[in-house]
């Protein structure tokens, strides 16, 4: 019975990945954003220096969320794996497509006992308007606005212009960093790579 369930889960994950990678990356093209997306043009792919590495204990932090609650990384210790998704800025093309893509992956996160925390250096009112425009997100959205970019800086993903890198950190239940992807800021990180990193948490 257990083997059958694993096979079914693997098939569902494969189907989800195929759907996601088959969607053309026409960033911010949705009608929901029409006239509201600021085109930043091509940026330097990476403009920071990491301060953490795989196998390090992830630096703790506490940030305000859109729900009005404070969220700390440490509150998940011993309970859930965590994925931190840093994106540069609200109302920009790639960011406006990246986070809604994680809605399709919700079941995969749950299957792997993982929570997702979205982080930007924008303030709460900006994040409120932006996420309302993109539709309901299932994961907490956190503001690293003040002190400006303090958490991004702690991880070493704050760029010289004050926005964060497009970066993913996968952290296990013990609080150890298991996967890092500081991605080309101009591109959306492949979802299949993140799924692979989540699957490895079981090992």
N, C-alpha and C positions, 0 to 999 in steps of 0.2 A: 504493500500500500504506500509506504514512504517513498520507494523508488518511483512509483507511478506518479506521485505528487511532484517529485523533483523534475521528472521528465515533462510534465504539464507546465510547470513554472518556467522551465527552460524554453519551451516552445513559445509561451506567452511573451517572455522577455525578447526572444528573437524576433517575433512579429512586431513588437513595439519598436525595436531598434530599426527594423526595415522601414517602418512607416516614418520614423523620425528622420532617418538619413535620406529618404527619398523626397522629403520636402525641400524645394529649392530655397537657398538662403537669400531671399530678397528681403533684406532687413527693413523693418518698419513699414512694410508695404500694406499692412492690414488697414481696412477702412476705418477701424477704431482709432487709428492714429492720424488720419488724414489731416495734413496741414499743421501737425503739432510736433513733428520730429525734427530736431535740429541736426543737420548733417555736418559732422565734424571733419569729414575727409579722412584720408589715411594718416595714421599717427605712428610714431616710433613704436615698433612692436612691444618692446619691454623697456621700461624706464625706471628701474628700481633694483635694489639688491636684497635678496631674501635674507632674513635674519633667523629663519628656522629651517630644519631639514627633516626628512623622513626619519622616524624613530625618536625624534625629540618629543618632550611633553608639550602639548599645545598651550601657548600662553592664554591664561584666563582673561575674561573681560566681562563687563556688564554694559549693555546698551539699551536705550529706549526702543520700544517696538510700536508699530502702528496701532496695536490694540490698547496702548497706554501702559502696558506692563513693562517692567525691566526684565530683560532676558540675560542670563549669565551662561557661559559655556559650562561652568562647573556644575550647574543644576542637572546636567545629563550624565554626569560621571557615574559609572556603574549601572546605568539604566539604558542608555541608547548610544549608538554610534552617531556621529554628527558630520554633516558636510557643510562647510562654510563656502558660500558663493559670493565672492566680492565682484561687483560690477562697477565700472567707472562713474556713470552718471545717468540720472533719469532723463527721459525724453531724448535719448540718443538711439540710433538705429539698431545696433547689434544687441544692446541691453534690453531693448523693448521686445525682442523676440526670444532672447535666451531664457528669461524666467518663465514665461508662459509655457515653454517647452517642458519644463519640469512638472507641469500639471499632468502631462501624459504619463510621467514616470512615477506618479504617486504610489501605485501598488508595488513597484519595484523597491522604493524606499521602505515601505512598510514591511515587505517580505524580508528585507535585510536589517530590520530593527534600527532604522536610521532616520534621524530628523534632518531637515534642511534649514539652514539659516541664511537668509539673503541679507547682504550688507552693502550699503553705499555711503558715500560721504555727504549725501544730500540731507536736508532737514526734513522733519516729519511732515509739514504741510506739503512740500514738494512730492514726497513719496506717496502721500495719501492721494493726491490728484493723479499721479502717474499710474499707480497700481489700480486705481478705480477705472482708468481708461483701458488698461490692458485686460481687465476682467479679474475675477476672484482667484487669488492664489491660496493654496492650501498651507503654505509654510509662513513662519514669521518673517517679517521684513523689518530690519533694524537700521537705525540711523547712527552713523559714525561721524556725525556733523561736528559735535563739540565735546571735548577739545578736538579740533578739526583733524579727522583722519587718524586719531590716536591708535585705534585698533589695527588699521591698515599699516601704520608705521611700525607697530609692535611686531607684526608678522613680516615686515619688510616688503610690502606691496603698495606703498604710497608713492605715487609718481611725483616728479618735480613740479608739475603744474597743479598739484593739490587734489587730483582724483586718484582713485585706486586702480591697480591693475585689474585685468579680467582674470581672476584666480580662483582655483578650487583647492580646498584642503579637506581631505577625508581623515577623520579622527575616530579612533575606536573607543569602546566603552571605558577603557582604562585612561583615556585622555591622551593617547599617543598618536602622533601624526603618522598615517600609513600611506598617504598619497598626496602629491602636490602637483598642480598644473598651473603654472603662471603662463597663461596663453597669450598668443599674439592678440593684442587688444583690438585689432581690426576684424577678428574672426570669432565665431562661436565655438566653444570647446565641443568636441565630438561627444555626443551623449553615450555612445557605445563604450568609450574609454572610461567614463564615470561608472557605468554599469559594471564593467570589468573590475574596477577598483572596489566597488561595493561587494561583489561576489567574493573577492579575496579576503574580506573581513571574516568570513565563516571559517577560514583555514587557520 
